[in-house]
């Protein structure tokens, strides 16, 4: 089996006890996108978050590199291995700053979700997104990250 590998980068953006979720193609997700040859993983994560949510690049700081995820996706009858590098980014703005979903990418909503309200959103998400959010919450709970 000869599968294509699609390398992407994205992030969990947090502010206080909230994380930023996007609703893409009717599923709750995290912003991410394909790494271009001229960009680093970190640059890609920040750029994709900006493009998909409208958060200005200068209001985000990468705080931590999280665990990578891999999953399979069928695109045009071809199986693609999606390998995502995830980062934890702190938002230095107001939760009332406008969020602008990238409708062209199938994103219908961007929303700050309180950590204690994530369960309802995770029921309508992908296993790799649930995994990386739970990984972040575990690090936070165990004071590995502050």
N, C-alpha and C positions, 0 to 999 in steps of 0.2 A: 504494500500500500504506500503510495507516494503522495503525501499530503503537503499542502502549502502551509507555511507558518506566517501568520500575520502578527507582527509585534506592535503592541500598543502601550500607551502609558496614560494614567489618569490618577484621580485622587479623591480622597475623602477630605472635604473642606469643612472645618469646624469653627465655631464661634461659641464660646461659653459652653453650654450643655446642649448645643444643636449641631446637626450635620446637614449638609446640603444634599438633597436628592433631586434627581430629574425623573420625569415620567416620559419614557421613550417607547413609542410603539405600544402603548397601554401597559407597560411594566415599569415599576420603580427601579431606578438604575443609578449609577454614578457616572459623572462625566469622564470620558476617555476618548482616545483616538489614535490613529495610526502614526507610528514614528517615521518621519521622513528622513532621508539620508542626511540632510543638512542640519538636523536638529538632534539635541540630546534627549534622553528620556525625561529629564526634569523640565526642559524647555517645552517638550510636547505636552506634558501634564498641565503645565500652566496655560499654554496656548489653548488646549482643548477645553479646559474649564472656562476660560474667557469666552471662547466661541460658542459653547453650548449653554452658558448661563448669563453672560454679560458682565460677570464680575471683573473689574479692572485688574490687570496683571500686577499692578503696583500695590494692590491691597491683599495679596496672598504671599505667604512665606512658607517654603517647604521646611517642615520641622522633623520629619522622620521618613525613612524608606520602609514601607510595609512589605509583607510577603507577596510574592508574585502569584498570579493565578493562571491556569490553563484550562481551556474548555474547547469543545468542538462546535463548529457552526456550519450549517449547510448554506452555501451561497451559490446560486445558479447550478444546482445539482452537483456541486463539488464540496467535499468536506475540507474545511479550513481549521487549522489549529490556531486558536487565538491565545497568545501569550501576553499577559498584561503585567506591567510593572506599576505598582501602586505607591503613592506617596500620601502622607498626611500633611495637609496644608492649613495653616492658621489664617483666618480671615481678619483683616484689620480694617473693618468698616462697620457700618451699622446693619443690624438685621432688617432694618426698614429700607435699606438701599434697594432700588429696583432690580429685579432679576428679569432677564430677557431670554426666554427659551428659544433655541434655534429650531424654528418650525421646519426649515428645510431638511433638518436631520431627523425629523419625526419626533422632536421633543415638544410636548404639549404643556408641560408644567416644570417649574423649578420651585422648590420649596425648602425652607429651613424647617427641619423636623426635630423636635426635642428628643433627646436620647431615650427618654422613658416612653415615647410614643412610637418607637420604631417597629415594634412587633406587628402592628396592623399593616404597615407598608411592606414588610418583608414577606408577608403571605403572598404578595403579588410582585415578586421579584425573581431573579435568577439565582441558582445555587451558589455560583461563584461570588455574587454580590453579597448574599447573606453571609458567606464565609468571610469575606474581607471585612465586612462591618463587624462581625462577631470577633474577629481577630483584633481589630482596633479596640473594641469595647473591653476585651480581655486585658490588653496592654494597659488600658486606662484604669480598669478596676484594680489591677495589681501594681499600680503606680510606676510602671515601667516608663510611661510617658505622662507628662503633666499638661 
